Amino acid sequence: MFVKNSSQNGYLVLLIAEQKLTVNISNEFREGLIQLINEGHYKIVLDLSKVSFMDSSALGSVIAAYNHLQEVSKKMNEEASFRICCLTPNVQSLFNLLRIGDIIGVYNTVDDATIEK
């Protein structure tokens, strides 16, 4: 599911391999993100450049992972950041419609997402 895990400026960058994030894989997707958070990755960037479609269950998995990161980092007294980048037009439309950018940082590029502001 995660094609490439890399580190950039202290962020774990996850390139999502799936073209469609749907109910069929949303549990696996959420559990994978939660596992990485539980392993101590508190600065995460999801690169969605290969994702052309995302349904509500996959979006729910993203929100669940974001919420889990906030809870864990608070308990561990660690700084946390969960960011998303490289949205395709269909996914961008979904994020705009639901105003996800008001909750989670959305960036145009990986480089933009990994710069501390």
Buried (B, 14 or more C-beta within 10 A) or exposed (E): EBEEEEEBEEBBBBBBEBEEBBEEBBEEBBBBBBEBBEEEBBBBBBBBBEBBBBBEBBBEBBBBBBEBBBEBBEEEEEEBBBBBBBBBEEBBEBBEEEEBBEBBBBBEEBEBBBEEE
